[in-house]
Amino acid sequence: MLHKTRGITLSYIRYRESSIIARVYTEDFGLQSYIVNGVRSAKNKTNKIALFQPLTLLDMVVYYRDDRDLHRLSEVKTPYPFQHIPFEVAKSSMALFMTEILSKTLKEESGNPQLFRFLLTSIVYLEEATEQYENLHLAFLLQLAAYLGFGPENAQEFENQLRERSVPYMADDAMNDALTTLMSQPVDTPVRLTRTQRADLLDALVSYYRIHFDNLGEVKSLPVLREVLG
């Protein structure tokens, strides 16, 4: 049966000679995989494969059956072509990090409209922001954790969980105030952090995710993000 839904591209792998299998987080069906035929063919003049770059926003018409793991697309387009994320180092580094975290943590194959709207808002902000977005990845990690069911209630709980696992993390009042804002306010809320504080909090947040995801493994985009943003 055909359904209309919105989606966010996470990744794709090559499939046979000219096709791909794309992993897409959809508004109505959660995480799904789609066969996309012919996008790698020399005869393909539409550059449709660009729709499956990380975090691309999609309008989709899909064939869906709940007894299948692999689905097909009837129609796909982007309502919001990126003008900045693929071409600016800071934004592309952040986008790759966000994509990798989502790929490692999103598992549910059912719709979660509230989570989808949060992801959409974060991606649009990353695309459109011209300044003061250097803490977006931190707010994203904290608020995503809440949607996934393991977000800390407050800065003290965050610190306690890290201490219980012997994760080094030293926070003063300023850091705790920043953490509270990042946790509870919209992702575009300005927060004052030094480069060192930002780097320390990023490492602590990745450690926090490892507490709740034993198979998180190496976050390959993390070194680049540290270098670019701290």
Beta strands, then each sheet from edge to edge (+ up, - down):
strand 1: 2-15
strand 2: 19-26
strand 3: 30-36
strand 4: 57-63
strand 5: 70-77
sheet 1: 1+ 2- 3+ 5+ 4- 1+
end
